[in-house]
Amino acid sequence: MELCRVALECERRAAEFRELAESSSRSDRIYFLELEQHWLHLACVYYQANVAVHAHGCMAIDESSDDSNSSGHSVH
């Protein structure tokens, strides 16, 4: 859940830079739009990390109920 909160904060920061870009001169606008894109990219990274963590958690639960050792061979 913490990763989603960070991603949302990144999106909030991106929106701030979008607003700055809309009220800036052309040269500053480009700079602020680039910053917006960086924050959006970072948000995507956090969302993807969150998905990976949850997928890994589900795999760990599935593996714990499996009768195989770490090599995938049956322990019976």
PyMOL Python script that loads the backbone (N, CA, C, O; Angstrom):
from pymol import cmd

cmd.read_pdbstr("""\
ATOM      1  N   MET A   1       0.821  -1.198   0.000  1.00  0.00           N
ATOM      2  CA  MET A   1       0.000   0.000   0.000  1.00  0.00           C
ATOM      3  C   MET A   1       0.861   1.256   0.000  1.00  0.00           C
ATOM      4  O   MET A   1       0.485   2.274  -0.582  1.00  0.00           O
ATOM      5  N   GLU A   2       2.010   1.183   0.650  1.00  0.00           N
ATOM      6  CA  GLU A   2       2.909   2.333   0.703  1.00  0.00           C
ATOM      7  C   GLU A   2       3.377   2.733  -0.692  1.00  0.00           C
ATOM      8  O   GLU A   2       3.501   3.924  -0.978  1.00  0.00           O
ATOM      9  N   LEU A   3       3.636   1.770  -1.560  1.00  0.00           N
ATOM     10  CA  LEU A   3       4.084   2.075  -2.917  1.00  0.00           C
ATOM     11  C   LEU A   3       3.014   2.844  -3.689  1.00  0.00           C
ATOM     12  O   LEU A   3       3.339   3.736  -4.472  1.00  0.00           O
ATOM     13  N   CYS A   4       1.762   2.511  -3.480  1.00  0.00           N
ATOM     14  CA  CYS A   4       0.673   3.232  -4.142  1.00  0.00           C
ATOM     15  C   CYS A   4       0.596   4.672  -3.641  1.00  0.00           C
ATOM     16  O   CYS A   4       0.342   5.593  -4.418  1.00  0.00           O
ATOM     17  N   ARG A   5       0.814   4.859  -2.355  1.00  0.00           N
ATOM     18  CA  ARG A   5       0.802   6.227  -1.806  1.00  0.00           C
ATOM     19  C   ARG A   5       1.906   7.066  -2.426  1.00  0.00           C
ATOM     20  O   ARG A   5       1.692   8.230  -2.765  1.00  0.00           O
ATOM     21  N   VAL A   6       3.080   6.483  -2.575  1.00  0.00           N
ATOM     22  CA  VAL A   6       4.197   7.203  -3.183  1.00  0.00           C
ATOM     23  C   VAL A   6       3.875   7.513  -4.648  1.00  0.00           C
ATOM     24  O   VAL A   6       4.154   8.613  -5.127  1.00  0.00           O
ATOM     25  N   ALA A   7       3.295   6.555  -5.351  1.00  0.00           N
ATOM     26  CA  ALA A   7       2.921   6.772  -6.750  1.00  0.00           C
ATOM     27  C   ALA A   7       1.912   7.911  -6.871  1.00  0.00           C
ATOM     28  O   ALA A   7       2.020   8.746  -7.769  1.00  0.00           O
ATOM     29  N   LEU A   8       0.949   7.945  -5.982  1.00  0.00           N
ATOM     30  CA  LEU A   8      -0.032   9.031  -5.998  1.00  0.00           C
ATOM     31  C   LEU A   8       0.627  10.377  -5.715  1.00  0.00           C
ATOM     32  O   LEU A   8       0.250  11.388  -6.307  1.00  0.00           O
ATOM     33  N   GLU A   9       1.597  10.397  -4.825  1.00  0.00           N
ATOM     34  CA  GLU A   9       2.334  11.631  -4.550  1.00  0.00           C
ATOM     35  C   GLU A   9       3.110  12.074  -5.792  1.00  0.00           C
ATOM     36  O   GLU A   9       3.187  13.269  -6.080  1.00  0.00           O
ATOM     37  N   CYS A  10       3.678  11.131  -6.520  1.00  0.00           N
ATOM     38  CA  CYS A  10       4.378  11.450  -7.766  1.00  0.00           C
ATOM     39  C   CYS A  10       3.407  12.056  -8.778  1.00  0.00           C
ATOM     40  O   CYS A  10       3.744  13.017  -9.470  1.00  0.00           O
ATOM     41  N   GLU A  11       2.211  11.498  -8.862  1.00  0.00           N
ATOM     42  CA  GLU A  11       1.201  12.049  -9.767  1.00  0.00           C
ATOM     43  C   GLU A  11       0.794  13.456  -9.351  1.00  0.00           C
ATOM     44  O   GLU A  11       0.565  14.316 -10.201  1.00  0.00           O
ATOM     45  N   ARG A  12       0.705  13.690  -8.052  1.00  0.00           N
ATOM     46  CA  ARG A  12       0.366  15.024  -7.551  1.00  0.00           C
ATOM     47  C   ARG A  12       1.442  16.029  -7.942  1.00  0.00           C
ATOM     48  O   ARG A  12       1.140  17.144  -8.368  1.00  0.00           O
ATOM     49  N   ARG A  13       2.707  15.619  -7.791  1.00  0.00           N
ATOM     50  CA  ARG A  13       3.816  16.502  -8.164  1.00  0.00           C
ATOM     51  C   ARG A  13       3.797  16.771  -9.667  1.00  0.00           C
ATOM     52  O   ARG A  13       4.058  17.894 -10.100  1.00  0.00           O
ATOM     53  N   ALA A  14       3.493  15.754 -10.459  1.00  0.00           N
ATOM     54  CA  ALA A  14       3.401  15.935 -11.911  1.00  0.00           C
ATOM     55  C   ALA A  14       2.330  16.968 -12.246  1.00  0.00           C
ATOM     56  O   ALA A  14       2.536  17.820 -13.110  1.00  0.00           O
ATOM     57  N   ALA A  15       1.202  16.896 -11.572  1.00  0.00           N
ATOM     58  CA  ALA A  15       0.120  17.858 -11.811  1.00  0.00           C
ATOM     59  C   ALA A  15       0.558  19.277 -11.454  1.00  0.00           C
ATOM     60  O   ALA A  15       0.175  20.230 -12.133  1.00  0.00           O
ATOM     61  N   GLU A  16       1.345  19.426 -10.411  1.00  0.00           N
ATOM     62  CA  GLU A  16       1.862  20.745 -10.041  1.00  0.00           C
ATOM     63  C   GLU A  16       2.720  21.319 -11.166  1.00  0.00           C
ATOM     64  O   GLU A  16       2.600  22.495 -11.509  1.00  0.00           O
ATOM     65  N   PHE A  17       3.589  20.479 -11.740  1.00  0.00           N
ATOM     66  CA  PHE A  17       4.440  20.958 -12.824  1.00  0.00           C
ATOM     67  C   PHE A  17       3.640  21.240 -14.084  1.00  0.00           C
ATOM     68  O   PHE A  17       3.990  22.139 -14.849  1.00  0.00           O
ATOM     69  N   ARG A  18       2.574  20.485 -14.312  1.00  0.00           N
ATOM     70  CA  ARG A  18       1.689  20.761 -15.456  1.00  0.00           C
ATOM     71  C   ARG A  18       1.067  22.152 -15.292  1.00  0.00           C
ATOM     72  O   ARG A  18       1.013  22.929 -16.245  1.00  0.00           O
ATOM     73  N   GLU A  19       0.602  22.459 -14.084  1.00  0.00           N
ATOM     74  CA  GLU A  19       0.016  23.778 -13.826  1.00  0.00           C
ATOM     75  C   GLU A  19       1.043  24.892 -14.019  1.00  0.00           C
ATOM     76  O   GLU A  19       0.736  25.936 -14.595  1.00  0.00           O
ATOM     77  N   LEU A  20       2.253  24.663 -13.538  1.00  0.00           N
ATOM     78  CA  LEU A  20       3.310  25.654 -13.733  1.00  0.00           C
ATOM     79  C   LEU A  20       3.592  25.859 -15.218  1.00  0.00           C
ATOM     80  O   LEU A  20       3.802  26.986 -15.667  1.00  0.00           O
ATOM     81  N   ALA A  21       3.595  24.770 -15.973  1.00  0.00           N
ATOM     82  CA  ALA A  21       3.866  24.856 -17.408  1.00  0.00           C
ATOM     83  C   ALA A  21       2.811  25.696 -18.118  1.00  0.00           C
ATOM     84  O   ALA A  21       3.127  26.468 -19.023  1.00  0.00           O
ATOM     85  N   GLU A  22       1.559  25.541 -17.704  1.00  0.00           N
ATOM     86  CA  GLU A  22       0.469  26.252 -18.362  1.00  0.00           C
ATOM     87  C   GLU A  22       0.530  27.755 -18.139  1.00  0.00           C
ATOM     88  O   GLU A  22      -0.040  28.522 -18.914  1.00  0.00           O
ATOM     89  N   SER A  23       1.213  28.177 -17.093  1.00  0.00           N
ATOM     90  CA  SER A  23       1.276  29.613 -16.804  1.00  0.00           C
ATOM     91  C   SER A  23       2.678  30.187 -16.990  1.00  0.00           C
ATOM     92  O   SER A  23       2.984  31.254 -16.460  1.00  0.00           O
ATOM     93  N   SER A  24       3.525  29.493 -17.733  1.00  0.00           N
ATOM     94  CA  SER A  24       4.919  29.907 -17.881  1.00  0.00           C
ATOM     95  C   SER A  24       5.233  30.342 -19.304  1.00  0.00           C
ATOM     96  O   SER A  24       4.460  30.117 -20.235  1.00  0.00           O
ATOM     97  N   SER A  25       6.394  30.974 -19.439  1.00  0.00           N
ATOM     98  CA  SER A  25       6.904  31.321 -20.768  1.00  0.00           C
ATOM     99  C   SER A  25       7.272  30.042 -21.513  1.00  0.00           C
ATOM    100  O   SER A  25       7.337  28.964 -20.921  1.00  0.00           O
ATOM    101  N   ARG A  26       7.508  30.170 -22.801  1.00  0.00           N
ATOM    102  CA  ARG A  26       7.782  28.985 -23.625  1.00  0.00           C
ATOM    103  C   ARG A  26       8.982  28.188 -23.119  1.00  0.00           C
ATOM    104  O   ARG A  26       8.894  26.966 -22.999  1.00  0.00           O
ATOM    105  N   SER A  27      10.085  28.842 -22.823  1.00  0.00           N
ATOM    106  CA  SER A  27      11.279  28.109 -22.382  1.00  0.00           C
ATOM    107  C   SER A  27      11.041  27.425 -21.040  1.00  0.00           C
ATOM    108  O   SER A  27      11.472  26.290 -20.836  1.00  0.00           O
ATOM    109  N   ASP A  28      10.365  28.101 -20.135  1.00  0.00           N
ATOM    110  CA  ASP A  28      10.056  27.470 -18.841  1.00  0.00           C
ATOM    111  C   ASP A  28       9.014  26.367 -19.002  1.00  0.00           C
ATOM    112  O   ASP A  28       9.048  25.365 -18.288  1.00  0.00           O
ATOM    113  N   ARG A  29       8.097  26.554 -19.932  1.00  0.00           N
ATOM    114  CA  ARG A  29       7.036  25.555 -20.153  1.00  0.00           C
ATOM    115  C   ARG A  29       7.649  24.204 -20.522  1.00  0.00           C
ATOM    116  O   ARG A  29       7.257  23.166 -19.989  1.00  0.00           O
ATOM    117  N   ILE A  30       8.599  24.232 -21.424  1.00  0.00           N
ATOM    118  CA  ILE A  30       9.259  22.987 -21.835  1.00  0.00           C
ATOM    119  C   ILE A  30       9.915  22.315 -20.637  1.00  0.00           C
ATOM    120  O   ILE A  30       9.798  21.102 -20.459  1.00  0.00           O
ATOM    121  N   TYR A  31      10.596  23.090 -19.826  1.00  0.00           N
ATOM    122  CA  TYR A  31      11.264  22.569 -18.631  1.00  0.00           C
ATOM    123  C   TYR A  31      10.251  21.928 -17.677  1.00  0.00           C
ATOM    124  O   TYR A  31      10.466  20.818 -17.191  1.00  0.00           O
ATOM    125  N   PHE A  32       9.145  22.633 -17.413  1.00  0.00           N
ATOM    126  CA  PHE A  32       8.147  22.105 -16.485  1.00  0.00           C
ATOM    127  C   PHE A  32       7.443  20.871 -17.043  1.00  0.00           C
ATOM    128  O   PHE A  32       7.107  19.954 -16.294  1.00  0.00           O
ATOM    129  N   LEU A  33       7.221  20.846 -18.354  1.00  0.00           N
ATOM    130  CA  LEU A  33       6.600  19.657 -18.954  1.00  0.00           C
ATOM    131  C   LEU A  33       7.532  18.451 -18.880  1.00  0.00           C
ATOM    132  O   LEU A  33       7.078  17.319 -18.708  1.00  0.00           O
ATOM    133  N   GLU A  34       8.826  18.693 -19.011  1.00  0.00           N
ATOM    134  CA  GLU A  34       9.791  17.596 -18.841  1.00  0.00           C
ATOM    135  C   GLU A  34       9.767  17.077 -17.408  1.00  0.00           C
ATOM    136  O   GLU A  34       9.817  15.869 -17.176  1.00  0.00           O
ATOM    137  N   LEU A  35       9.690  17.990 -16.455  1.00  0.00           N
ATOM    138  CA  LEU A  35       9.602  17.567 -15.052  1.00  0.00           C
ATOM    139  C   LEU A  35       8.315  16.787 -14.805  1.00  0.00           C
ATOM    140  O   LEU A  35       8.315  15.799 -14.071  1.00  0.00           O
ATOM    141  N   GLU A  36       7.225  17.230 -15.417  1.00  0.00           N
ATOM    142  CA  GLU A  36       5.963  16.489 -15.283  1.00  0.00           C
ATOM    143  C   GLU A  36       6.150  15.054 -15.767  1.00  0.00           C
ATOM    144  O   GLU A  36       5.727  14.109 -15.101  1.00  0.00           O
ATOM    145  N   GLN A  37       6.785  14.894 -16.931  1.00  0.00           N
ATOM    146  CA  GLN A  37       6.992  13.562 -17.488  1.00  0.00           C
ATOM    147  C   GLN A  37       7.867  12.699 -16.579  1.00  0.00           C
ATOM    148  O   GLN A  37       7.616  11.503 -16.429  1.00  0.00           O
ATOM    149  N   HIS A  38       8.873  13.291 -15.983  1.00  0.00           N
ATOM    150  CA  HIS A  38       9.726  12.532 -15.064  1.00  0.00           C
ATOM    151  C   HIS A  38       8.929  12.040 -13.853  1.00  0.00           C
ATOM    152  O   HIS A  38       9.085  10.897 -13.426  1.00  0.00           O
ATOM    153  N   TRP A  39       8.079  12.904 -13.305  1.00  0.00           N
ATOM    154  CA  TRP A  39       7.258  12.500 -12.158  1.00  0.00           C
ATOM    155  C   TRP A  39       6.255  11.418 -12.550  1.00  0.00           C
ATOM    156  O   TRP A  39       6.003  10.495 -11.775  1.00  0.00           O
ATOM    157  N   LEU A  40       5.681  11.529 -13.753  1.00  0.00           N
ATOM    158  CA  LEU A  40       4.748  10.490 -14.208  1.00  0.00           C
ATOM    159  C   LEU A  40       5.456   9.162 -14.427  1.00  0.00           C
ATOM    160  O   LEU A  40       4.917   8.101 -14.111  1.00  0.00           O
ATOM    161  N   HIS A  41       6.661   9.228 -14.966  1.00  0.00           N
ATOM    162  CA  HIS A  41       7.446   8.004 -15.141  1.00  0.00           C
ATOM    163  C   HIS A  41       7.735   7.361 -13.784  1.00  0.00           C
ATOM    164  O   HIS A  41       7.620   6.146 -13.623  1.00  0.00           O
ATOM    165  N   LEU A  42       8.105   8.178 -12.831  1.00  0.00           N
ATOM    166  CA  LEU A  42       8.386   7.661 -11.488  1.00  0.00           C
ATOM    167  C   LEU A  42       7.136   7.028 -10.877  1.00  0.00           C
ATOM    168  O   LEU A  42       7.224   5.986 -10.227  1.00  0.00           O
ATOM    169  N   ALA A  43       5.983   7.648 -11.081  1.00  0.00           N
ATOM    170  CA  ALA A  43       4.728   7.063 -10.597  1.00  0.00           C
ATOM    171  C   ALA A  43       4.516   5.682 -11.205  1.00  0.00           C
ATOM    172  O   ALA A  43       4.119   4.748 -10.508  1.00  0.00           O
ATOM    173  N   CYS A  44       4.781   5.551 -12.505  1.00  0.00           N
ATOM    174  CA  CYS A  44       4.638   4.246 -13.168  1.00  0.00           C
ATOM    175  C   CYS A  44       5.570   3.212 -12.558  1.00  0.00           C
ATOM    176  O   CYS A  44       5.184   2.058 -12.372  1.00  0.00           O
ATOM    177  N   VAL A  45       6.779   3.614 -12.248  1.00  0.00           N
ATOM    178  CA  VAL A  45       7.739   2.693 -11.635  1.00  0.00           C
ATOM    179  C   VAL A  45       7.197   2.188 -10.299  1.00  0.00           C
ATOM    180  O   VAL A  45       7.269   0.994 -10.008  1.00  0.00           O
ATOM    181  N   TYR A  46       6.656   3.096  -9.490  1.00  0.00           N
ATOM    182  CA  TYR A  46       6.104   2.685  -8.194  1.00  0.00           C
ATOM    183  C   TYR A  46       4.882   1.784  -8.360  1.00  0.00           C
ATOM    184  O   TYR A  46       4.723   0.819  -7.613  1.00  0.00           O
ATOM    185  N   TYR A  47       4.019   2.087  -9.328  1.00  0.00           N
ATOM    186  CA  TYR A  47       2.867   1.216  -9.576  1.00  0.00           C
ATOM    187  C   TYR A  47       3.325  -0.177 -10.015  1.00  0.00           C
ATOM    188  O   TYR A  47       2.776  -1.181  -9.561  1.00  0.00           O
ATOM    189  N   GLN A  48       4.313  -0.240 -10.885  1.00  0.00           N
ATOM    190  CA  GLN A  48       4.830  -1.533 -11.340  1.00  0.00           C
ATOM    191  C   GLN A  48       5.483  -2.296 -10.192  1.00  0.00           C
ATOM    192  O   GLN A  48       5.332  -3.513 -10.085  1.00  0.00           O
ATOM    193  N   ALA A  49       6.206  -1.583  -9.338  1.00  0.00           N
ATOM    194  CA  ALA A  49       6.819  -2.234  -8.179  1.00  0.00           C
ATOM    195  C   ALA A  49       5.744  -2.803  -7.266  1.00  0.00           C
ATOM    196  O   ALA A  49       5.897  -3.895  -6.719  1.00  0.00           O
ATOM    197  N   ASN A  50       4.665  -2.066  -7.104  1.00  0.00           N
ATOM    198  CA  ASN A  50       3.562  -2.533  -6.266  1.00  0.00           C
ATOM    199  C   ASN A  50       2.969  -3.824  -6.829  1.00  0.00           C
ATOM    200  O   ASN A  50       2.689  -4.762  -6.083  1.00  0.00           O
ATOM    201  N   VAL A  51       2.781  -3.866  -8.143  1.00  0.00           N
ATOM    202  CA  VAL A  51       2.252  -5.078  -8.790  1.00  0.00           C
ATOM    203  C   VAL A  51       3.214  -6.244  -8.588  1.00  0.00           C
ATOM    204  O   VAL A  51       2.791  -7.361  -8.291  1.00  0.00           O
ATOM    205  N   ALA A  52       4.503  -5.979  -8.752  1.00  0.00           N
ATOM    206  CA  ALA A  52       5.507  -7.039  -8.589  1.00  0.00           C
ATOM    207  C   ALA A  52       5.536  -7.571  -7.159  1.00  0.00           C
ATOM    208  O   ALA A  52       5.638  -8.778  -6.943  1.00  0.00           O
ATOM    209  N   VAL A  53       5.446  -6.675  -6.194  1.00  0.00           N
ATOM    210  CA  VAL A  53       5.456  -7.094  -4.790  1.00  0.00           C
ATOM    211  C   VAL A  53       4.240  -7.966  -4.501  1.00  0.00           C
ATOM    212  O   VAL A  53       4.354  -8.997  -3.839  1.00  0.00           O
ATOM    213  N   HIS A  54       3.077  -7.553  -4.997  1.00  0.00           N
ATOM    214  CA  HIS A  54       1.869  -8.349  -4.759  1.00  0.00           C
ATOM    215  C   HIS A  54       1.921  -9.687  -5.491  1.00  0.00           C
ATOM    216  O   HIS A  54       1.469 -10.703  -4.964  1.00  0.00           O
ATOM    217  N   ALA A  55       2.469  -9.689  -6.701  1.00  0.00           N
ATOM    218  CA  ALA A  55       2.593 -10.951  -7.440  1.00  0.00           C
ATOM    219  C   ALA A  55       3.547 -11.888  -6.719  1.00  0.00           C
ATOM    220  O   ALA A  55       3.292 -13.088  -6.628  1.00  0.00           O
ATOM    221  N   HIS A  56       4.633 -11.350  -6.211  1.00  0.00           N
ATOM    222  CA  HIS A  56       5.599 -12.163  -5.477  1.00  0.00           C
ATOM    223  C   HIS A  56       4.960 -12.703  -4.200  1.00  0.00           C
ATOM    224  O   HIS A  56       5.196 -13.851  -3.825  1.00  0.00           O
ATOM    225  N   GLY A  57       4.159 -11.886  -3.539  1.00  0.00           N
ATOM    226  CA  GLY A  57       3.464 -12.336  -2.338  1.00  0.00           C
ATOM    227  C   GLY A  57       2.513 -13.477  -2.636  1.00  0.00           C
ATOM    228  O   GLY A  57       2.412 -14.422  -1.853  1.00  0.00           O
ATOM    229  N   CYS A  58       1.815 -13.402  -3.758  1.00  0.00           N
ATOM    230  CA  CYS A  58       0.905 -14.485  -4.148  1.00  0.00           C
ATOM    231  C   CYS A  58       1.685 -15.742  -4.497  1.00  0.00           C
ATOM    232  O   CYS A  58       1.251 -16.850  -4.181  1.00  0.00           O
ATOM    233  N   MET A  59       2.831 -15.580  -5.147  1.00  0.00           N
ATOM    234  CA  MET A  59       3.652 -16.742  -5.480  1.00  0.00           C
ATOM    235  C   MET A  59       4.164 -17.399  -4.209  1.00  0.00           C
ATOM    236  O   MET A  59       4.205 -18.626  -4.117  1.00  0.00           O
ATOM    237  N   ALA A  60       4.552 -16.596  -3.233  1.00  0.00           N
ATOM    238  CA  ALA A  60       5.079 -17.149  -1.985  1.00  0.00           C
ATOM    239  C   ALA A  60       3.999 -17.967  -1.277  1.00  0.00           C
ATOM    240  O   ALA A  60       4.290 -19.014  -0.699  1.00  0.00           O
ATOM    241  N   ILE A  61       2.765 -17.494  -1.321  1.00  0.00           N
ATOM    242  CA  ILE A  61       1.663 -18.224  -0.694  1.00  0.00           C
ATOM    243  C   ILE A  61       1.430 -19.531  -1.443  1.00  0.00           C
ATOM    244  O   ILE A  61       1.257 -20.578  -0.820  1.00  0.00           O
ATOM    245  N   ASP A  62       1.424 -19.480  -2.787  1.00  0.00           N
ATOM    246  CA  ASP A  62       1.227 -20.685  -3.587  1.00  0.00           C
ATOM    247  C   ASP A  62       2.353 -21.687  -3.366  1.00  0.00           C
ATOM    248  O   ASP A  62       2.102 -22.888  -3.267  1.00  0.00           O
ATOM    249  N   GLU A  63       3.580 -21.210  -3.289  1.00  0.00           N
ATOM    250  CA  GLU A  63       4.727 -22.103  -3.114  1.00  0.00           C
ATOM    251  C   GLU A  63       4.732 -22.758  -1.741  1.00  0.00           C
ATOM    252  O   GLU A  63       5.192 -23.890  -1.596  1.00  0.00           O
ATOM    253  N   SER A  64       4.224 -22.058  -0.737  1.00  0.00           N
ATOM    254  CA  SER A  64       4.234 -22.632   0.609  1.00  0.00           C
ATOM    255  C   SER A  64       3.264 -23.801   0.727  1.00  0.00           C
ATOM    256  O   SER A  64       3.428 -24.658   1.596  1.00  0.00           O
ATOM    257  N   SER A  65       2.260 -23.842  -0.135  1.00  0.00           N
ATOM    258  CA  SER A  65       1.308 -24.961  -0.093  1.00  0.00           C
ATOM    259  C   SER A  65       1.693 -26.069  -1.061  1.00  0.00           C
ATOM    260  O   SER A  65       1.005 -27.086  -1.148  1.00  0.00           O
ATOM    261  N   ASP A  66       2.776 -25.879  -1.779  1.00  0.00           N
ATOM    262  CA  ASP A  66       3.245 -26.862  -2.760  1.00  0.00           C
ATOM    263  C   ASP A  66       4.099 -27.918  -2.058  1.00  0.00           C
ATOM    264  O   ASP A  66       4.744 -27.626  -1.051  1.00  0.00           O
ATOM    265  N   ASP A  67       4.103 -29.127  -2.581  1.00  0.00           N
ATOM    266  CA  ASP A  67       4.917 -30.204  -2.016  1.00  0.00           C
ATOM    267  C   ASP A  67       6.255 -30.327  -2.727  1.00  0.00           C
ATOM    268  O   ASP A  67       6.804 -31.424  -2.822  1.00  0.00           O
ATOM    269  N   SER A  68       6.785 -29.222  -3.225  1.00  0.00           N
ATOM    270  CA  SER A  68       8.049 -29.244  -3.938  1.00  0.00           C
ATOM    271  C   SER A  68       9.088 -28.455  -3.155  1.00  0.00           C
ATOM    272  O   SER A  68       8.773 -27.549  -2.383  1.00  0.00           O
ATOM    273  N   ASN A  69      10.351 -28.842  -3.389  1.00  0.00           N
ATOM    274  CA  ASN A  69      11.421 -28.057  -2.788  1.00  0.00           C
ATOM    275  C   ASN A  69      11.775 -26.920  -3.741  1.00  0.00           C
ATOM    276  O   ASN A  69      11.094 -26.739  -4.750  1.00  0.00           O
ATOM    277  N   SER A  70      12.826 -26.148  -3.448  1.00  0.00           N
ATOM    278  CA  SER A  70      13.128 -24.971  -4.250  1.00  0.00           C
ATOM    279  C   SER A  70      13.530 -25.316  -5.680  1.00  0.00           C
ATOM    280  O   SER A  70      13.456 -24.454  -6.555  1.00  0.00           O
ATOM    281  N   SER A  71      13.946 -26.530  -5.938  1.00  0.00           N
ATOM    282  CA  SER A  71      14.299 -26.918  -7.315  1.00  0.00           C
ATOM    283  C   SER A  71      13.081 -27.369  -8.106  1.00  0.00           C
ATOM    284  O   SER A  71      13.188 -27.651  -9.300  1.00  0.00           O
ATOM    285  N   GLY A  72      11.925 -27.440  -7.456  1.00  0.00           N
ATOM    286  CA  GLY A  72      10.707 -27.864  -8.133  1.00  0.00           C
ATOM    287  C   GLY A  72      10.466 -29.351  -8.078  1.00  0.00           C
ATOM    288  O   GLY A  72       9.486 -29.841  -8.639  1.00  0.00           O
ATOM    289  N   HIS A  73      11.346 -30.081  -7.408  1.00  0.00           N
ATOM    290  CA  HIS A  73      11.182 -31.541  -7.294  1.00  0.00           C
ATOM    291  C   HIS A  73      10.335 -31.882  -6.070  1.00  0.00           C
ATOM    292  O   HIS A  73      10.374 -31.192  -5.052  1.00  0.00           O
ATOM    293  N   SER A  74       9.589 -32.938  -6.197  1.00  0.00           N
ATOM    294  CA  SER A  74       8.750 -33.367  -5.102  1.00  0.00           C
ATOM    295  C   SER A  74       9.598 -33.795  -3.908  1.00  0.00           C
ATOM    296  O   SER A  74      10.647 -34.420  -4.068  1.00  0.00           O
ATOM    297  N   VAL A  75       9.136 -33.456  -2.728  1.00  0.00           N
ATOM    298  CA  VAL A  75       9.876 -33.815  -1.520  1.00  0.00           C
ATOM    299  C   VAL A  75       9.378 -35.128  -0.925  1.00  0.00           C
ATOM    300  O   VAL A  75       9.855 -35.543   0.132  1.00  0.00           O
ATOM    301  N   HIS A  76       8.439 -35.780  -1.577  1.00  0.00           N
ATOM    302  CA  HIS A  76       7.888 -37.055  -1.093  1.00  0.00           C
ATOM    303  C   HIS A  76       8.622 -38.206  -1.680  1.00  0.00           C
ATOM    304  O   HIS A  76       8.299 -39.358  -1.388  1.00  0.00           O
TER     305      HIS A  76
END
""", "prot")
cmd.dss("prot")
cmd.show_as("cartoon", "prot")
cmd.util.cbc("prot")
cmd.orient("prot")
